[in-house]
Amino acid sequence: MLELKHHFTCSMKQPNFSSSLISSFWLPVSWVTIFLVGTDLFIISPFLPLIGKELNTQPESLTILVSSFSLTYAIACPIQGQIAERWGLRTVLVLGVVSLALANSFTAASINVSQLILSRILAAIAAASISPMIYALTADRAEPSQRASRLAMVNSGLVISLALGAPLGLLIGDMTNWRAVFIGLAICLLVIAPMNKAVWLEDAVRPSPKQINTQENLWYAWPYLVCMLAWSSSIYAMYTLLGTALDRDFGASAQDTAIAMACFGAGATSGVILGGRLADRIGSKRLVQLSFSLMLISFFICCFFYQQHCYVVLLANLFVIAFVAYGFFPAIQACAAQTFPNRRPTVLGLMSSTLYLGISLGASIATQIFNAFGMDSVFLVSALAALIGLLGSNMIKLKFSESN
């Protein structure tokens, strides 16, 4: 009788065959979700001229739509992570996907700038409930020996949304209307929401704050935040000014600039996928250090060839920079997931916030340097940021075994 009762209890705890089959599709569902979030994030910038024309507003004054989203997202990410530690990752994720769909519907229906700003703030809060949760759930689901490669596959959705999703959305918006793109995104998000609920099984009982190991104090996350800040500042200092620099110094056409961006995007996509696999083989911390080292060398080489005005070699260097840099992203996430098994949502949320802070910091510093000294100096600033990241990576301590 006791054996029968034990068997019944265990069978209630274990998912049935159909649930297990559905949950096996978690990786493609995560990829599509991140791709939609990335497209939603990146599409607003190229839409500013279309929005300004319809609302009789200068596009320059609409950059607040981008900054309001970025600032809100940076603030909301760690807060949503702490909420997820109490309510469960899947619950916060599904609510975030549905909320982002509603926010996009609000964006599509907005009739003035104030409503647009509010809609993008709501979209940022919703997006902050999605990306860190998917990263944490991926780290939970993946085997330790495959954690970085699985995170890389999910992150490739974000990279490809920059290279493909945003341009495709812009093309659709130009042929129809920018509002139609946000309606389309809202519909896709509503479709993917129940899929996320299905593929992620019920969360295990989350530990209470008192149960969390004292070694997982958030203070120990500072080396990860330094590395993320240095990496994003390094990459986006260069990337933000690239189009302007090619136009001014090379007289590059729009097609030439698009080719340069495509080379960078191809390198980033290849780097994030292959970097994840390499991190699983040599160790995530080692790949973080290797990425920073190769970035440092690549920026110096790119600075040299930029001064030589060798456009073809510059394109190759842009591919190499992106390739060696973007392997960092899944590697640093895998490091943090290993060190903070119980506080993954909050730590990964803090890292997402730091990413946006680094993008803003890098772009701001690079603009000042570019105006004063030129693009070759911007490459040197990016190299300096990579050096800071390399020094910070030496402070990373993996406090838990890979069994976590």
Disulfide bonds with the S-S distance in Angstrom:
none
